[in-house]
Amino acid sequence: MTLSTYFLYLAAVALLVLSPGPTMLMSMTNAVNHGAAKAMASASGSVTAVLGVMILSSLGLGALLSASEIAFTVFKTMGAAYLIYLGVKTFRSPVTTFDAAPGNPVDGQRSAKQLYVQGLLVGASNPKALLFFAAFFPQFLNPAEAWAPQFALLAITFMAFELSVLTVCTLFAARIAPWLRQAGRARWFNRTTGSLFTAMGALLLTLRRHT
C-alpha cells in the first residue's frame, strides 16, 4: 500500500466517522440516559462491530452483497428493523436512569453488558458502514501485497478514529446531561433521538445494491 493510498483512506474514514450517524447518536443518547461510563460500553460494542464488518468485507461480504439482491435486501432489512425498534423504544422512554431514586431503578435501565450488545447491533446495522465497507474498503487492499499487514493498518486506523470521535461525543453529551435532566428536557431529548433512529432505519431501507 502506497502512502498516497493510505492518505486517501484516512480522508474517507474521517468523512465517514465525522458525519452524524446511528453510532454517534447512540453514544450521545446513552451518555445522557445512562452516564458516560456505560455509554462507552456501547461505543466499544460499535467499534467491535466495525472490526467484524471489515473482516467480513475483506473476505467477500462486499462481493456477496453486490452480487445477490436477496442477501443485500435481507441484510439491510434486519439492520433497518433494529434501528426502527431502537428508535421507538427511545422515543417512548419518559425519563433517564438518573431520574430514579437510589435503589429504585426506572424501566429501561441497562447494564454495561446490555449496552455493549446494543453497540454491536447498531454498529453492524450502520448504513454508512454498510456502504463504505461493502463498496470501498476492499479497494484499499492491494492483492499483490501481504493481506494481513494491510488489513491491520486499515483496521487499527478506522477503529482508533471511530473510538476517538465516539469518546468526544460521549463526554460532550455527559457534560450537558444535567441541563437536559432539568424540567423534563430529557423526555424531549429521547423523543428527538428516537425519531432520528427511526428515520435512519427508514433511510437504510432506501439503500440500493451497487451493480
QUIJO-V957098 format. One record per residue. N is the residue number from 0. RES is the residue in three letters. SS is DSSP state (2 for helix, 1 for strand, 0 for the rest). BURIAL is 1 if it has 16 or more other C-alpha atoms within 10 Angstrom, else 0. D_CENTER is the distance of its C-alpha to the mean C-alpha in whole Angstrom. Layout:
# QUIJO-V957098
n/res/ss/burial/d_center
N/RES/SS/BURIAL/D_CENTER
N/RES/SS/BURIAL/D_CENTER
This chain:
# QUIJO-V957098
n/res/ss/burial/d_center
0/MET/0/0/27
1/THR/0/0/29
2/LEU/2/0/28
3/SER/2/0/28
4/THR/2/0/25
5/TYR/2/1/23
6/PHE/2/0/23
7/LEU/2/0/22
8/TYR/2/1/19
9/LEU/2/1/18
10/ALA/2/0/19
11/ALA/2/0/16
12/VAL/2/1/14
13/ALA/2/0/15
14/LEU/2/0/15
15/LEU/2/1/11
16/VAL/2/1/9
17/LEU/2/0/12
18/SER/0/0/11
19/PRO/0/0/10
20/GLY/0/1/7
21/PRO/2/1/5
22/THR/2/1/3
23/MET/2/1/6
24/LEU/2/1/8
25/MET/2/1/7
26/SER/2/1/8
27/MET/2/1/11
28/THR/2/1/12
29/ASN/2/1/12
30/ALA/2/1/14
31/VAL/2/1/17
32/ASN/2/1/17
33/HIS/2/1/17
34/GLY/0/1/18
35/ALA/2/1/16
36/ALA/2/0/17
37/LYS/2/1/15
38/ALA/2/1/12
39/MET/2/1/12
40/ALA/2/1/12
41/SER/2/1/9
42/ALA/2/1/8
43/SER/2/1/10
44/GLY/2/1/9
45/SER/2/1/5
46/VAL/2/1/8
47/THR/2/1/10
48/ALA/2/1/8
49/VAL/2/1/8
50/LEU/2/1/12
51/GLY/2/1/13
52/VAL/2/1/12
53/MET/2/1/14
54/ILE/2/0/16
55/LEU/2/0/17
56/SER/2/1/17
57/SER/2/1/19
58/LEU/2/0/21
59/GLY/2/0/21
60/LEU/2/1/19
61/GLY/2/1/18
62/ALA/2/0/22
63/LEU/2/0/22
64/LEU/2/1/20
65/SER/2/1/22
66/ALA/2/0/25
67/SER/0/0/24
68/GLU/2/0/24
69/ILE/2/0/24
70/ALA/2/0/21
71/PHE/2/1/19
72/THR/2/1/20
73/VAL/2/0/19
74/PHE/2/0/15
75/LYS/2/1/14
76/THR/2/1/16
77/MET/2/1/15
78/GLY/2/1/11
79/ALA/2/1/13
80/ALA/2/1/15
81/TYR/2/1/12
82/LEU/2/1/10
83/ILE/2/1/14
84/TYR/2/1/15
85/LEU/2/1/12
86/GLY/2/1/14
87/VAL/2/1/17
88/LYS/2/1/17
89/THR/2/1/16
90/PHE/2/1/18
91/ARG/2/0/21
92/SER/0/1/20
93/PRO/0/1/23
94/VAL/0/1/23
95/THR/0/1/21
96/THR/2/1/22
97/PHE/2/1/24
98/ASP/2/1/26
99/ALA/0/0/28
100/ALA/0/0/31
101/PRO/0/0/31
102/GLY/0/0/31
103/ASN/0/0/30
104/PRO/0/0/27
105/VAL/0/1/25
106/ASP/0/0/24
107/GLY/0/0/20
108/GLN/0/0/20
109/ARG/0/1/18
110/SER/0/0/18
111/ALA/2/1/16
112/LYS/2/0/16
113/GLN/2/0/15
114/LEU/2/1/12
115/TYR/2/1/11
116/VAL/2/1/12
117/GLN/2/1/9
118/GLY/2/1/7
119/LEU/2/1/8
120/LEU/2/1/8
121/VAL/2/1/5
122/GLY/2/1/4
123/ALA/2/1/7
124/SER/2/1/7
125/ASN/0/1/5
126/PRO/2/1/9
127/LYS/2/1/9
128/ALA/2/1/8
129/LEU/2/1/11
130/LEU/2/1/13
131/PHE/2/1/13
132/PHE/2/1/13
133/ALA/2/1/16
134/ALA/2/1/18
135/PHE/0/0/18
136/PHE/2/1/17
137/PRO/2/1/20
138/GLN/2/0/22
139/PHE/2/1/22
140/LEU/0/1/23
141/ASN/0/0/27
142/PRO/0/0/29
143/ALA/0/0/32
144/GLU/0/0/30
145/ALA/0/0/29
146/TRP/2/0/26
147/ALA/2/0/25
148/PRO/2/0/25
149/GLN/2/1/24
150/PHE/2/1/20
151/ALA/2/0/20
152/LEU/2/0/21
153/LEU/2/1/18
154/ALA/2/1/16
155/ILE/2/0/17
156/THR/2/0/16
157/PHE/2/1/13
158/MET/2/1/12
159/ALA/2/0/14
160/PHE/2/1/13
161/GLU/2/1/9
162/LEU/2/1/10
163/SER/2/0/13
164/VAL/2/1/11
165/LEU/2/1/9
166/THR/2/1/13
167/VAL/2/0/14
168/CYS/2/1/12
169/THR/2/1/13
170/LEU/2/1/17
171/PHE/2/0/17
172/ALA/2/1/16
173/ALA/2/1/18
174/ARG/2/0/21
175/ILE/2/0/21
176/ALA/2/1/21
177/PRO/2/0/25
178/TRP/2/0/25
179/LEU/2/1/23
180/ARG/0/1/25
181/GLN/2/0/28
182/ALA/2/0/30
183/GLY/2/0/27
184/ARG/2/0/25
185/ALA/2/1/22
186/ARG/2/1/23
187/TRP/2/0/22
188/PHE/2/1/19
189/ASN/2/1/18
190/ARG/2/1/19
191/THR/2/0/18
192/THR/2/1/14
193/GLY/2/1/15
194/SER/2/1/16
195/LEU/2/1/13
196/PHE/2/1/11
197/THR/2/1/14
198/ALA/2/1/15
199/MET/2/1/11
200/GLY/2/1/12
201/ALA/2/1/16
202/LEU/2/0/15
203/LEU/2/1/13
204/LEU/2/1/16
205/THR/0/0/18
206/LEU/0/0/17
207/ARG/0/0/20
208/ARG/0/1/21
209/HIS/0/0/22
210/THR/0/0/26
